[in-house]
Amino acid sequence: MYRKTRAAKNRITTFGAGIVLWFGAQVVSAATQEITAVFRPDPANPTVNRFVNTTLESGICPGHIPERCKELGILSIRTWDLNFRSNAPMLVGAENPRRGVMFKLPSDWRRFEVVSDRGERETVEMRIAGIGNRFDTHSGGTRSWGPRDFTYAPAPCQSTGYTVGTNTYRLWFWLVPEGAGACILNTISEVPAIAYVNFEYAYELRTPNPLGMSTGHYTGSITYTVGPNQDFDFGDIMIPNDSTLTFNFNLDVQHTLKVEVPPGGNHIELLPQGGWQAWLQRNRRPERLFRDQTFNLSASSRFKMQLECQYSGGNECSVYDPVAGHAVPMNIFVSLPGGITDASGQSVNRRALLRDGSGTELFMPGHYVDRRPGTLHFEIGREQVEEMLTGPGKTYRGNVTVVWDSEV
């Protein structure tokens, strides 16, 4: 009797469609930002199961405070496709703070869906975690605000210590805590006109657990409004050149599902405990015939298992003697490596494998399992052994295909 391992319908052996969930930012059009991220299991870090942002970063994080951004889990993008210009002067002592320097951002978490090419839906969350720009103004105008200009962020925003410029322009950046309100600077000398000639922001993401996602590409988008009293609200006199900012997400999940059987392991010979000689010497019939076959499993995705049989009896595979025309059922069980559980969270130890896959409909890794050993157990019970040993000698054979299927 032979056992073969087979990659299921969607390639069991090395899954290569991955999750992309970290940003590969390249602006496609004005006020549109592409965000890309990928999940690909890493054998060197099997417990790290997160998307990697592949979006091209720019601005404050890669250029000035990379370690702090990494610690905060944020990324930054600088774009010239969105800008703001004043439609009135900023006056000293204005009663309405909305007629000066003001930044109110969508710093709360917002949820949206990404959908795979198979129609599977997952939830992503995003928030804006920082703001900055380059502003141009009149000669000497870069110190027209207080209490301590753009170098020191007013609460609830937080300073980064980053400002660069001259007396006519300045680049700056502030961090924005979750749920922050407006951050306002007071005008201490009149500003006839000002332009925010570029737009820089940091963002933070919460992505789904890739181990619970199928291999494939997931796409989705979220749109923020821009302008006075909108999501990105820079006061009443700073008017944007576009009224929306859309983030288009492309997440790529590249799972691994691979089964390795040692050389010769696909040829299974069932024997009694201690071999046939021991039973013949005692002139007794064995209680069972069995063989345990190990395999190495690498898995980062959900999967199910079932059997395909050359000879079958009901929901089980059989072995068959063509001379006698006699078949007996064979029990096949699977034990999976630690770290893989069934749908109820139970470990998998000697779980019956059946033709219809019942009882093995869903197995899930809690982390990437890399070449961990499992076992297939083959067994013919006592009653069937009695039948096989009745009459003249017989030879029973049969092919069995064990299917690991990621199409769950």
N, C-alpha and C positions, 0 to 999 in steps of 0.2 A: 504494500500500500504506500502511496506517495502523498505527500502534502506539498502544495505549492503556495507561495505567498504571491498575491497579485495586487498591483496598484489599482485602486478603484477608479470609478468613472472620472474623477478629476485628479488623477495623478497622485497616488498615495506616497510616492517615494520622495520626491523633494518638492514641496509646494513652492512655486515661484510666482505668486501674485501677491504683492505685498501691500501693507498699509502705509499710506503716506499721510503723515499727520504733522509734520513740522514744516515750517514755511519756506517755500522756495519762491521768494517774492519777486515777481517781475510784473510791473504795471502793464496791463493789456490796453487800457484806455484811461482817459481822465476819470479820476475818482473810482477806479477799480483796482483791486489788489488780489493777486493770485497767491494762495497759501497752499503749500504742499507739505506732506509728511508721509513717512513710511515706517512700517513695522517689518522688521526682518529679524528672526531669532538669532541670537549671538551665542555660540557655544562657549565663548570665554566668559559670558555673564548670563547664565541661564535664568537667573531670578530677576533680571531686569527686563520687564515686559511692558515697554512704553514705545510710543511713536517717537521717531526722530524727525525733528523739523528740518526739512531740506530747502526751505525758502531762503533766498539770498537776503542776508541782513544788511542794513546800512545805518548810518547815523551813530547815535550815542553808544549803543551796546558794543558793537565790534570795534569802534574807533577809540573809545575813551574809558568805559567802565565795564569791560567784559566779565570780570569776575563777579562784580556786584549783580549784574544782570543774570548771570548763571545762578547765583545764590537765590535771587528772587524768582527765578523761573520765568523771566520775561525776555522778549526779543523786540528789536526796534527796526523801524523802516523810515527812511527819509524820502519824500517824493516832492517833485516840483509840479505835479499835475493838479494839486489843490492848493490854492492860495487865497489870501484875504486882503482887502484894501478898505481903508476907512472912507466913510462917506460924510464925515464931519470931523472937526477938530476935537481933541481931548483937552478939556479945560480943567484948570486948577480948581479944586473945591467943588466939583460937580456933585450934586446931591444924589444922583442916580449912579451907582457903581457900574451899571451896564453901559455907561457912556465912557468907560475907560478901559484899562487892560483887565480882562476877565476871561477865565477859562473854566468852563463847566463841561465835564466829559462823561461818557457812558461807562463809568468805572464799576458798575454792578455787573454781575454775571448775567449773560443772556444765553438762552438755549436755542438751538436750531438743529435740524436733522440733516444727516448725510445719508444718501441712498446708494446702494451698490448696483452694479449692472444686472444683478439678479433680483432687485427690488427689496433687498433687506435694508432695514432702517436702523440707524444708530444716532445717539444724541451727542452733540459737541457743545461745549460752553466756551464763551469768549468774553473778555472784558478788556477795556483800554486801561493801561497801567502807567502811562506817562505821556507827557506832551512837551513839545518844543518847536522851535522854528528859527529861521533867520528873518529878522525884521530890518527894514530900511526906513530911515527917517531923516529929518533935517540935520544939518551940521550941529554937533553938540547935543543932539536930542536923545542919545542912548542912555542918559542918566536923568531922564525926566520923570522917573517913578520911584516911589518909596514903599516901605521905609528903607530898604537897602537894595534897590534895583533888582534886576533879573537874576543876579547871582544867588540870592537867598529867597527860596520859595516861600510865599505866604501860606499859612495854614488854610486848609488841611493838606495842601501839596507839600512835598518834601524835596529838599535841595539835593542836587547831585554834585555841586561844586563846579559844574561845567558852564563857563561862559567864555566866548571868544569874540573879538570884534574891534571896531574903531569907534570914533565919535559919530559915525553915520550909519553903522550897521552892527548887529550883534547876533550871535548864535547862542542858544541857551537850551536847557532841558530840565524839567522837573518830573519827579515821580508822583503818581496819583494813587493813594490807597483805595482799597475797595470801599465803595459807597460814599466816596468823598463828594462834598458839595462844591460850590464855586471857589476858585482861587483868584484873589483880587489884589492888584497893586494900585496904590493911590497915585494920582497924577500930581507931581510937585512943581512942574513947569509946563506951560502949554505946549501941546504937540499939534502943529497945524495939519499934518498928514502922516500916516504911517502905513506901511505895507508889510504883511507877512508873506514873503515871497516864496517860501516853501512850507512844507507841512511835515512834522516829524512826530511820531508816536511810538509808544511801546505797548505791546499787547501780551496777554496771558491766556493760555488755553487749558481746558480740561477735556481730555479725549477719552473715548471709550476704552475698555479693557480689550486689547487686540486678541487675547486668547479666546474671547467669546465671539469673535467676528470670523466670518468666512473669508477665505482668500478672495481678493478682487479689488476693484477700484470703487471708491465711495466719493460721491460729489454732493455738494450742497453750498448754500450761500447765506449770508446775513447782510442786511443793508441797514446802515445808520443814516439818519438825516443830519444835514449840516446847515447851520445858519442860526439867527437869533431865535431863542426859545426852542431849539431843536436838540438832538442828541449831542452833537458837537456845537456847543453854544459859546461863542466868543464875544458876547455882548451885542448891543444894538447898533453900533456904528461900524463894526468889522464885518464886511459882507463877502461871502465866499464866491468863487467863480463856478461852483457846482453845488447842487443842493443835496446830493447823496454821496455816500462812500460805501461801496459794495465789496465784500470779501468773498471771493470764490475759493472754495476748499476742494482739494483733490487729495484724498487719503488712499494710500496704497498699502494693502496688507499682503505680505509675502510669507506664507506659512511653510513649515516643514512637516511632512509626514512620511517617514521612511522606516522600512522594516528590513533588517539584515539577518539572514539565516546563515549559520556557519557552513563551510563546505561540507557537502554530504547530508546536511540537515533536512533536505527535502525528501529523503528516503527514510521512511519510518518502518521499523520492524517491531511488532508487538510481541513481547515475551512475558512469561510468568516471572514472579519474584525469584531471583537467583538463577534464572535460565532454565531451559528445558531439562538439562542433565540432572539437576537436583531433584526435580519432580519424578523423573523416570526411575532414579535410584530408589526413591521411596514408594514407587508404584502407586502414586496418588495423582489425581487430576487437579490441576491448578485452579484456584478460585477466581482468577482473573488474568487477562493479558493486558499489558499496558506499556506505554513509553512516554516519557516527558522530553519534550524538545524545546531547548532555549532559543531565544532570538533577542536581538538588540533593537530597541525602538527609539526613534527620535520623533518627537511630536510637539508642536506648538499650537495645534488647532483641535477643535472638536472632531470626533470621528465616531463611526459605528462599525460593528462587525457582524458578519454572517458567513454562512457556508454555501458552497456550491459543490455538488456531489456527482461522481460518475454513477454510483449506485445509491439509491436512497430508500429509506423505509419511513414513511411519514415525514416528520420534521427533522430527522437525523440522517446522517450518512451511513452507508453500510459497506461491508466488504463481501465479496462474492466469489464462490467457487464455481466456475463455468462447467466443470465436469459433472459435479453433483447437482448443479442447478440450485445451489443453496446459498442464501444470504443471511447475514446476521447484522443487527444494528451496532454501531460503534458510538460511544459517548466521547465527545470532544469538549474540553473546558479550556479556559484561558485565565491566566494570572498576569496582571499588568504591573508595570513598575510603580513604585511609590511615587506620589505626586500626581497620579492620574486617578480620578474617581468617576463614579457614575452620576446620573442626574440628581440623586439624593445625597451626594457627597460621600458615599461609601467607597472604601477601597475595593479593588477588583481581585478576588482570590477564588480560583476554580469556578469561574462563572461559565455556565453552559453556553456553548455555541450551537445555534440552530439554523436551519435553512431559511426560516422567515425572519431571523434577526431579533426575535422577541427576547427581551432581557438584556440585549446589548445594543439598544437603539441609540445610546448617547454616552460617550466617555469624554471627559474634559480634563486637560492638564491644568494644574494650579500654577505651574510655571513651565518654562521650556524644559522638556525632558530630552536629554542629549545622550543617545546610545546607552540607555539603561536596559538591563536585562528583564525579560519577561519569559513566560513559559506557556507552551501549548501542551495540554495533557490529553493523551489518547488512551481509551480504555474500552475493553470488552468485558462485560460482567459474567458472573458465574453461570447463570442459566444458558447464556449464549455459548460459553466455552464448552458446556456439557453437550450442546447440540453439535458443535464443531468436531468434538472428539468421538462422536458416535459413528461407528462403521469404519470403512477403510480410510487411509490417510487422505487429506485434502489440502489444497493450497488456496487461501483466500487473498484476494487483492482488491484494490479500489483506489481511485484518485480522489483526493479532497482538495478543494481550493478554499483557503481562508482569506476572506476579503476584509481589508481595512478601508473604509470608505469615508472620505471627508465631506461628501455631499450630505450634510445633516440638515 
